């Protein structure tokens, strides 16, 4: 697929997802975005860029970190996401945030403009990740910090449940479970190598556990329908959904704890580096 076509497809997907995106009541993008900001270590007064900002999981922690003397620029391919982000900023009375639709590259953004760049759970949608990260490093001032979050493994039960859905996924689907688990996204070592190849120094890449607690498979479906996984559910024929749900429920039971709740564990991969 042509890179411009793929980016257009990603924008269209997230325009569709935007109204309910991450509105399932499960702490997910918020904790990941906040931890990414913490690891990237912005300071009061910094100018920060959040790429693939979505509804602001990393954007608003950046706003808090840089304080009233700093500024945050949020960029997303999806116009609907940007509209919702602006609305949320107005609700919070945030005045140090600018949001725009599009990409953040040396062609669209002045090189050396930022002290911090973050991209939370977005790079695996990009058809040219190496070139993209090189561009993000260029946008930093000397000594500026770049932080990326991607996905590591899920626990065995979660992996088995996702495998049921993936059996229905069309081959061209772009998702964290396809493009996000190959090539540079395969391990902490490959993510560190990507960051170093982009010209960053002081690189660290490591996984941290994030637990999701849910009552049953129906709740897992309802929650994942508010994420990018919605496109996977859409590929399951209605007539086959009951059988798929039965297989998913059986898989997830392995994560049921003594409190009668499912405890699902995702490894989140955080990769940070500095522009020398």
C-alpha positions in Angstrom: 0.0 0.0 0.0 1.3 3.5 -0.9 2.4 5.4 2.3 0.0 8.3 1.6 -2.9 5.8 1.1 -2.1 4.1 4.4 -1.9 7.4 6.3 -5.3 8.3 4.8 -6.7 5.0 5.9 -5.4 5.5 9.5 -7.0 9.0 9.6 -10.3 7.6 8.4 -10.2 4.8 11.0 -9.6 7.2 13.8 -12.2 9.7 12.6 -14.7 6.8 12.9 -13.4 5.8 16.4 -13.1 9.3 17.8 -16.5 9.8 19.5 -16.1 6.7 21.7 -12.3 6.4 21.7 -10.9 5.3 25.1 -14.3 6.1 26.7 -14.8 2.5 28.0 -14.1 3.4 31.6 -10.9 1.3 31.8 -7.6 3.1 32.6 -5.5 2.5 29.5 -4.2 5.3 27.3 -4.2 7.7 30.2 -1.7 5.7 32.4 0.4 4.9 29.4 0.6 8.5 28.2 1.3 9.8 31.7 4.1 7.3 32.2 5.6 8.2 28.8 5.7 11.8 29.7 7.3 11.0 33.1 10.1 9.0 31.4 10.7 11.7 28.8 11.1 14.2 31.6 9.9 17.5 30.3 10.7 20.6 32.4 8.7 23.8 33.3 9.0 26.2 30.4 9.7 23.5 27.8 8.1 23.5 24.3 6.7 20.0 23.7 5.2 18.2 20.7 2.8 15.3 21.0 2.5 13.3 17.8 -0.6 11.2 17.2 -2.2 13.0 20.2 -5.6 11.4 19.9 -7.8 12.6 22.8 -4.8 13.8 24.8 -3.5 10.9 26.9 0.0 12.3 26.7 -0.9 15.8 25.7 -2.5 16.9 29.0 0.3 15.4 31.2 2.7 17.4 28.9 0.7 20.5 29.5 1.0 20.0 33.3 4.7 19.2 33.1 5.7 22.3 31.1 3.5 24.6 33.2 2.2 28.0 32.4 5.6 29.2 30.9 5.8 26.3 28.5 3.8 25.3 25.4 2.5 22.0 23.9 1.7 21.4 20.2 -0.5 18.4 19.6 -0.7 16.9 16.1 -3.0 14.1 14.8 -3.9 12.8 11.4 -7.6 12.6 12.4 -9.6 15.8 12.2 -12.2 14.4 14.5 -9.6 13.6 17.2 -8.2 17.1 16.9 -11.7 18.6 17.3 -12.3 16.6 20.4 -8.9 17.5 21.8 -9.6 21.2 21.4 -12.9 20.8 23.0 -11.3 19.1 26.0 -8.7 21.8 26.2 -11.4 24.4 26.3 -13.2 22.5 29.1 -10.0 22.4 31.1 -9.3 26.1 30.4 -5.9 25.1 28.9 -4.3 28.1 27.1 -0.8 26.7 26.5 -1.9 24.1 23.9 -2.1 24.3 20.1 -3.7 21.4 18.2 -3.6 20.8 14.5 -4.4 18.1 11.9 -1.6 16.6 9.9 1.9 15.2 10.4 4.9 16.4 12.3 7.9 16.3 9.9 10.9 18.6 9.1 8.8 19.7 6.1 5.8 20.7 8.1 7.5 21.8 11.4 10.6 23.9 12.0 13.5 21.7 12.9 15.0 22.3 16.3 11.7 23.7 17.7 11.1 21.5 20.6 12.6 20.4 23.9 10.4 17.3 24.1 8.6 15.1 21.5 6.3 12.3 22.5 4.5 9.7 20.4 2.3 7.3 22.4 1.1 4.1 20.7 1.2 5.6 17.3 4.4 4.7 15.5 3.3 1.2 14.5 0.6 2.8 12.3 3.3 4.6 10.3 4.4 3.0 7.0 7.9 4.4 7.3 8.8 4.2 11.0 12.6 4.6 10.7 12.3 7.7 8.5 9.6 9.1 10.8 11.7 8.8 13.9 14.6 10.4 12.2 12.4 13.3 11.4 11.2 13.6 15.0 14.8 13.7 16.3 15.4 16.5 13.9 12.5 18.5 15.4 14.3 18.5 18.8 16.7 21.1 20.0 20.2 19.8 21.0 19.7 17.9 24.2 16.0 17.5 23.6 14.2 14.3 24.5 12.1 11.9 22.4 9.8 9.4 24.0 7.9 6.6 22.3 5.5 4.0 23.6 4.6 0.8 21.8 3.3 -2.6 22.8 5.2 -5.5 24.2 3.6 -8.9 24.8 0.3 -9.6 26.4 -0.2 -12.5 28.9 -1.0 -15.9 27.5 -4.8 -15.7 28.0 -5.0 -12.2 26.5 -2.9 -13.4 23.5 -5.2 -16.4 23.0 -8.3 -14.2 23.0 -6.8 -11.8 20.5 -5.8 -14.8 18.3 -9.5 -15.6 17.9 -10.1 -12.1 16.5 -7.0 -12.1 14.4 -8.2 -15.2 12.6 -10.9 -13.0 11.0 -8.7 -10.0 10.3 -8.1 -9.1 6.6 -4.5 -9.3 5.6 -4.1 -5.6 5.0 -5.3 -4.5 8.4 -3.1 -2.0 10.2 -3.1 -2.5 14.0 -0.8 -2.9 17.0 -1.3 -6.6 16.7 -0.1 -6.8 13.1 2.3 -3.9 12.1 3.1 -3.3 15.8 4.7 -6.7 16.5 7.2 -7.0 13.6 10.4 -5.3 12.4 11.5 -2.6 14.8 8.6 -3.2 17.1 9.6 -6.8 17.9 11.6 -6.3 21.1 13.2 -3.7 23.4 16.5 -4.3 21.5 15.0 -3.5 18.1 13.2 -0.4 19.4 16.5 0.8 20.9 18.3 0.1 17.6 15.6 2.1 15.8 16.1 5.1 18.1 19.9 4.9 17.7 19.6 4.6 13.9 17.6 7.8 14.0 20.5 9.6 15.6 19.5 9.6 19.3 21.8 8.9 22.2 21.3 7.9 25.8 18.7 5.4 24.5 16.7 3.3 26.9 14.0 0.8 25.9 12.2 -1.4 28.4 8.8 -3.0 29.1 6.5 -2.2 32.1 3.4 -4.2 33.0 -0.1 -2.6 32.9 -3.0 -4.6 34.3 -6.6 -4.4 33.1 -9.3 -5.7 35.4 -12.6 -6.8 33.9 -15.5 -9.0 35.0 -15.9 -11.2 31.9 -15.4 -11.6 28.1 -18.4 -9.4 27.3 -16.8 -6.5 29.2 -13.5 -7.2 27.3 -15.4 -6.9 24.0 -17.2 -3.7 25.1 -13.9 -2.1 26.2 -11.9 -3.2 23.1 -14.7 -1.8 20.9 -13.6 1.7 22.1 -10.0 1.0 20.8 -8.4 0.4 17.5 -9.5 -3.2 17.9 -12.9 -2.2 16.8 -11.8 -2.8 13.3 -11.0 -6.4 14.2 -14.5 -7.0 15.7 -16.0 -5.5 12.5 -14.4 -8.3 10.5 -16.2 -11.0 12.4 -19.4 -12.1 10.6 -22.5 -11.7 12.8 -23.4 -15.4 12.4 -20.0 -16.4 13.8 -19.8 -13.9 16.7 -21.4 -16.2 19.3 -18.8 -18.9 18.6 -16.0 -16.4 18.6 -17.2 -15.0 21.9 -17.3 -18.5 23.4 -13.7 -19.1 22.4 -12.6 -15.8 23.8 -14.4 -16.4 27.1 -12.7 -19.7 27.4 -9.3 -18.2 26.7 -9.8 -15.3 29.2 -10.8 -17.6 32.1 -7.2 -18.4 32.6 -6.8 -14.9 34.0 -9.6 -15.1 36.5 -8.4 -14.3 40.0 -9.6 -15.2 43.5 -11.7 -12.0 43.4 -13.7 -13.4 40.5 -12.3 -10.7 38.1 -10.2 -11.1 35.0 -6.7 -9.7 35.5 -5.2 -9.1 32.0 -1.6 -8.0 31.7 -0.1 -6.0 28.8 3.6 -5.1 28.6 4.0 -1.5 27.5 7.3 -0.7 25.8 8.8 2.7 26.5 11.7 3.9 24.4 13.5 7.2 25.1 16.5 9.0 23.6 18.2 12.4 23.4 19.2 14.5 20.4 23.0 15.0 20.7 
